[in-house]
Amino acid sequence: MTRRSLLMQTAVAGLATIAAPMINLGRYQLFGQGTPQYSKRAVDIVQRSLVIDMLSVFTLNFPDQDKWERDPESFTEAEFQTFLDSGINVFHPAVGQGGPNAYDSAIRFFGGWNAFIAGSDTRLMRIDSVGDFGRVKAAKKIAVILGLQNSEHFRRPADVDFFFNLGQRVSQLTYNSRNLIGNGSTERRDEGISDFGVSIIERMNQVGMAIDVSHCGDRTTLDAFELSKKPVLITHSNARVLANGHPRDKADEAILAVKKNGGVMGITGVRMFVRDREPTTIEHALDHFDHVAKLIGPEHLGVGSDIDLHGYDSMPPELNKQLRNSYKGSYGFRERIDIEGLDHPRRMFDLTEGLIRRKYSDANIEGILGGNFRRVLSEIWTT
């Protein structure tokens, strides 16, 4: 064998070693065998984006969340690595709670999260201001935006300031039912936002807390867009016209208000919010991105998955049953709640592949994955 032949064979062998993860014309198999293959373009987009999921709890196995808050050291390195591998840099883990003890429950909620973050400060960070977004990826941490899916804990306008000081940066005006501010999406009637609600919106604008109307009724949603002097968010909802009128989705009139107000709408992959019959696939979820993009432009689109990294169908059966029983029949639960392809920790890579299939530009995909929410929060979080 000549020296030239030996060098050629060595070079080929070395290239094969370097390119081992590359399969099928530029497709990568991430995180070892048995995982989906993703294109180089999709991987590159996710890796260079600041990926924000504007509604994703850390876990739907609620005892695990309680454990992490009581003992942050119980949040293991393997669990943390799963979050890092997801490609999601920023989570908004808001939950829906209310009732007569809403104020005390909210204090416990934010206290628990603050304890968890402080006790895991080498792994987690809290997003308090727009400048924090620029530090997330370099710090190699998972960031958290604290919020709630209800504003029933605001007993008076001054409470907005109090909870802002506890770290709350987003508040959904109502959950599914009526409160003193307005009406939820599954209430029998919706008279819109009350005088008290007007004072809460004014104070949220003043302190720089984002207003979310994802679960609000139609009139309450439109009122919020009209009343707020800052952009209003729909962190996690879909287009009602594509889901046979599901009450948790938004009518086109509300979607058009997002553009007029300068807000952003996050799309969810929850099965019944995507389609009212089977089959329901990732392609049907992508139809919601397309519908909103055509109505108001991709610069007003984001992601609000409305699940944890593993999805509702992976919950302990008893917790899944309890969750289903806590909603009205109009939610239309079926056998499965998640959609295949959007029900696992690396769903942002699958979503990116889908957006590539739908011919979105790299810049638009980066905006959808987090850039658009980052931009609008920079407008809202000012005083």
N, C-alpha and C positions, 0 to 999 in steps of 0.2 A: 504494500500500500504506500502510495506516495505521500509526502508531507502535505501536499495540497488536498488530497482526498481525505486524509485524516482530519485536517482543519475543517473541511466542509462537513464531515460527519459529526464532529464535535459541535460545530455551530448549530447544525440541525437539531441535535439532541438537546442542546441548551435552549433553543427556541421552543422545543416541545415542552420542556419543563416550565418555562416562563408562561407559555400559552395554555397550560393544562386546563385552567378554568374556562377557557374560551371554547365554546362548542357551537357548531352550526353557524358558520359565517358571522362571527362577531357577537355571539350570544354568551353570556356569562352564567355560570352556575354558582350562585353565592351561598356562603355558609355551609358548604359541604354537600355530600350526596343526598338525594331525595328531596331537594328543594327545587322550585321552579327555575327556569332559565330566563334571563332578562337580557335585552339588547344592551350593547355598550352605550348607546344614546340614552336609554332610560336610566341606567346606573349612573352615568355622568350627570344627568339632570338632577336626580335625587341627591347625589353627593355634593353638588355645588349649591343647592337650594337651601334656604332656611325653611324647613318643612314645619308647618303649624297645623295641628289638628284642633280646630276650634270647638270640638266637643268630643273628648275621649277621656273617660275615667281611667284610672290606673288599673283597676280590677273590678269585675262584676261579682267576684267572690268576696262579698263585703267583710266577712271575718278577717280576711287577709289584710284589707285596708286598715281595719281597727288594730290589728297586730303591729303593722308598720308604724302607725302613729304612736302606739304605746311604747314600742321598742324599735326605734329606727334601725338598730343594728340587725334586726331580723330580716331586713330587706337585703337579700343575698347578692353576691357578686354575679351569680348566674341570672338572677332576675333582672338586675341592672343591665347586664349584657344583652338580654332580650330587647330591652328598650332601646339601647344603642343601635342594635342591628336592624331595628324597625325602620330606620331612616327618618323617624319623626323626632324633631329637635325640641318642639314646644307643644305641651299638652294643656288643654283647658278642661280640667276634670270636674266640671260643675255637676251638681245633682239637683233634683227637684225636691224641695222640702218646704213645709209651711205649717199651717195650723195654729192653734192658740199659743204654742210655745215656740213660734218661729224665731223670735229674737234670741232666746237662749240656745236653740238648736244651731243657729248660725254662728254664735260665738264658739260653741263646741266644734263646729265644722272647721272654721278658720283656725281655731286654736290647735286642733289636731293636725291640720296640714302644716301649719307653721312649725310645730314640734317635729314633724316628720322631715321637713326640709332642713331645719336647723341641725337635726341629728344625723342627716345624710349630706352634709355640706360639701363633701368631696365628690358627690355624685349628682346632687340636685341643686337647682337654683330657682329662686322666685323672680318672676318678671314684674318689676315695679314701674319701669319707665321704658320708653322706646330705646334708649341707649343700651339697655340690657340685651336686646336682640342681637346686637353686634358682638356680644361677648360669648354667646352660647356655644357656637361651634368650636371656637378656639379653646374654650374651657373644657371641652369634651364632657359636658354635663347634659343632663336632661332638665329642661326648663319647664316651669309650671306657671300658668296664668290663673290666679285664683278668682273664682266666680261662683254664682249660684243661679239655678234655673227657676228662681222665684224672687220677688222683692217684698214678700210678706214680712220680712224681718225689719223693714223700714217702718217704724211706728210714727215717725215724724221726719221732716227733712234733715234735721241734725244727725240722724242715724246714718245717713249716707256718708257724712264726714267720718263718723266713728268707724264704720266698716272699711272705708277707704284706708284709714290708718292701720287697720288689721291686715291690709294687703289686698282687699277685694278690688278688682279692676274691671269686672264685667258683672252686670246683673240683668237677668231676664225679668221683664216686668211682671209676668204672670206665668204660672205653670198651666195645666190644662183647665183648671177651675177658676172661679171668680175670686178676686181679693179686693181690697179697698182701692187699688189702683185701676184695675180694669178686668177684662174677662179673658178666660182661656179658650183654647180651640175646641174643647168638647163641651163647653157650657151650652145650655139650651138656648140662651139669648145672649146677645153681645151689644151692650149700649155704649161701648167705647170707654175712653179714659175719663176718670172722675176728676173733680177739682183737686182732690188730694193727689191724684196721679200726676196732674200738671205740676204741682209743687215738687214732687219727687223727680220728675224729668228735669225741671229747671235746676235743681240742686245737683243732679248727676252731671249735667252739662257744666256747671260751675266748677266742680271738683275734678272733672276729667275722668268720670267713670263711664264705661261703654254701656249703652242701652241695647239689649237683645230682645227680639220679639218672636223668637222661634216657635214658642208654644201659644202665643197670643191668638185670640179670636180675630176675625177679619177687621171689624171696626176698630178694635183696640190697636191692631197692627198699623192701620192707615193713620189713625190719630197720632201714634208715636212718630211716624215719619213727618207729619205736618207740624207737630209741636216742638220737636227737638231742633235746636240750632246747630247741632253737630250730627255727623253721620250716625245712622242706626244700623245695627247688625242683625242679620238673620244667620245665626251661627250654624244651625243644622236643620234644614228642611228641604223640601223638594217641590217640584212643579205639580200642582193639583191636577192640571189638565191631563197629565200622563198617568195618573193613579186613580182614575174614576172618582174624582172628587173627595179624596181622603181629607178629613178635617185638619189633620196635622200638617198637611202640605199648604203651599201658598198659591193663591189665585194670581193670575197674570197681572192684575191691577197692583197687587202688593209688590210683585217682582219689578214692575216698572217704577214703583216708588223708590226702590233701592237705588236705581240709577239717578233719579231726580235728586235724592237726598245725599248721594255720594257714598252710599254704604257698600257692603259686600255680603253675599249670600253663600253660605257653606252648604254643600250637597252631602246628603247622608246615603249610606247603602243599606239602611234598614228595609227589609224585604217588602213589607206592606206599604211603606211610603214610596216605594219605587213602582210597584205594579200590583194590581188587585187580583191577579190570577197567575197560574203557572203556564209555561215556565217563566221564572224571573231570574235573569242572568246579569252579569256585569255589563253586558251590552245595553240592557234596559236602564241600568244606573247611568251609563254614559249618555243615554238619551236626555237625561235631566240636565247634565252639563251643557249639552248642545242647545237645549231649549232655552236655558237662561242666557247662554252666550249670544244666541241669535236675537233675543229680546233686548238685552241691555249691554252686551259686550263682555268678553272674557276678563276684562279688567275688574269686573264686579263679582267674580267667581272665586270660591275657596272650597275648603274641605272641612266638614264637621261630621265625622264618621258616626258618632252617637253610639259607639261600642268601646270596649276595652281592646287590648291587642288580640284577644282570642275569640271574642264574639259572645252573643247571648246563648247560642246553642251549645257552648262549652261550659255554661254555668252548672253548678251542682243542681240536680233535678228539682229539689225542693225549693231552692231559691228562684229558679226559673218559673216554677208554678206560682210562687208568691208574687213575682213580678207581673206575670200575666193577669192574675186576679185583681191587681191593684188598678187596672185601667178599665174604662168603659168598653162595651162591645163594639163601639164605633171604631176602635183601633184595628179591628179585623185581624187578630193574630191567626196565623196559619201554623202548620206543623213546624216549619222552620222560620226563624226570624232573620238570620244572616243570609248573605248571598255568597255563593262559592266564588273565590277569587278575591273577595273583600272581607274575608272572615279569619284572617291570620295575621301574625305580627308584621309581615312584609307587604301588607296590602298597598302601601304607597307606591311600591315598584309596579304592581299589577295595574294600579290606576294610571300611573305614568305611561305604561305600555298602551293602555286603552286610549289615552289622550293622543298619543302618537298615532295610533290607528285612525283616530278621528281627524287627523291632519292639523292639530294645534301646533303652533310654532314653539320652539324651545322657550322663548321669552314668555309666551302666554302660559305655558305649563309651569314655569317657575313662579309666575304670579299666582296661579291657582293653588299650587302646593304651599304657598305661604306668603309670597310677596305682596299679594293684594291685602290680606289681613294686616300685615305689618304696616303697609302704607296707611290704611284707614285708621289703625290704632294710633299712629303718630299724629293724626289730626284730632282724634278724640281725647287722647291723654295729655291735654294741655289745659292750663288754668289761666 
